[in-house]
Amino acid sequence: MKKIAAVLGIAALVTVLVPFAMAAGTSGGKTHDALVQVLSVDLEGGMMTFQSESGEKRTAAVLKEAQADLKKVKTGESVVITCLDNADGDHTGISAIKPADKKGA
């Protein structure tokens, strides 16, 4: 009987905690794309410095899912980055890097 109670208790705990864990992985979960010019790339540090269309220069962390794309980026190149924002709208990092459309760049 104690085993059944323990199993039910664990099942109830998992049922409650899993949705919170899933939400934490996508905290805020909002993204936006931006056309930028690459100013520098730090492969070891996983960082990229870029200039936005408005002229703002910024350095941002490149998240794990975009690390492979970071290796393909060249200084001076125009790319479209997808920025992941937290619930307050602050950038948490770059989640994707794609080549810019040649017509729009």
C-alpha positions in Angstrom: 0.0 0.0 0.0 2.9 2.4 0.8 4.4 1.7 -2.6 1.2 2.7 -4.4 0.9 5.9 -2.3 4.5 6.7 -3.1 4.0 6.1 -6.9 0.9 8.2 -6.9 2.7 11.0 -4.9 5.5 11.0 -7.5 3.1 11.0 -10.4 1.2 14.0 -8.9 4.5 15.9 -8.3 5.6 15.3 -11.9 2.2 16.4 -13.2 2.6 19.7 -11.3 6.3 20.3 -12.1 6.5 19.4 -15.8 4.5 22.4 -17.1 6.6 24.8 -15.0 9.9 23.2 -16.3 8.6 23.5 -19.9 7.7 27.1 -19.4 11.1 27.9 -17.9 12.8 26.7 -21.0 11.0 29.2 -23.1 10.8 31.9 -20.5 9.2 34.9 -22.1 9.4 32.9 -25.4 9.1 36.0 -27.6 11.3 36.4 -30.5 11.9 38.9 -33.2 14.0 39.1 -36.4 16.4 41.8 -37.3 18.5 42.6 -40.3 22.0 43.4 -39.1 25.5 43.8 -40.4 28.1 41.6 -38.6 30.9 43.6 -37.1 32.8 40.8 -35.3 32.4 37.2 -34.3 33.8 35.5 -31.1 33.5 31.8 -31.8 35.2 30.8 -28.4 32.9 33.1 -26.4 29.8 32.5 -28.5 29.3 36.2 -29.0 28.5 38.4 -32.0 28.8 42.1 -32.4 26.5 43.7 -35.0 25.0 46.9 -36.2 21.3 47.3 -36.7 19.6 49.0 -39.5 19.1 52.1 -37.3 22.9 52.2 -36.7 22.9 50.8 -33.1 25.9 48.7 -32.3 25.4 45.7 -30.0 27.1 42.6 -28.8 24.9 39.6 -27.9 25.4 36.0 -26.8 24.6 33.4 -29.5 22.5 30.6 -27.9 23.4 26.9 -28.3 20.9 26.4 -31.1 22.6 29.0 -33.3 26.2 28.1 -32.6 26.6 26.1 -35.8 25.3 29.1 -37.8 27.8 31.4 -36.0 30.7 29.5 -37.6 29.4 30.4 -41.1 29.1 34.1 -40.5 31.7 36.6 -41.9 32.6 40.1 -40.7 30.8 42.7 -42.9 28.1 40.3 -44.0 24.4 41.1 -43.7 22.4 38.5 -41.9 18.9 38.1 -40.3 19.2 37.2 -36.6 16.4 35.9 -34.4 16.6 37.4 -30.9 15.0 35.7 -28.0 13.6 38.1 -25.4 12.7 37.5 -21.8 9.3 38.4 -20.2 10.5 42.0 -19.7 11.4 42.4 -23.4 15.2 42.3 -22.8 17.4 40.3 -25.2 18.6 37.0 -23.8 20.5 36.0 -26.9 20.5 35.2 -30.6 18.6 31.9 -31.3 19.0 31.8 -35.1 21.2 33.4 -37.8 20.2 33.2 -41.4 21.6 34.7 -44.6 20.0 38.0 -45.6 17.9 38.0 -48.7 20.2 39.3 -51.4 17.4 41.6 -52.8 16.8 43.2 -49.4 20.5 43.4 -48.3 
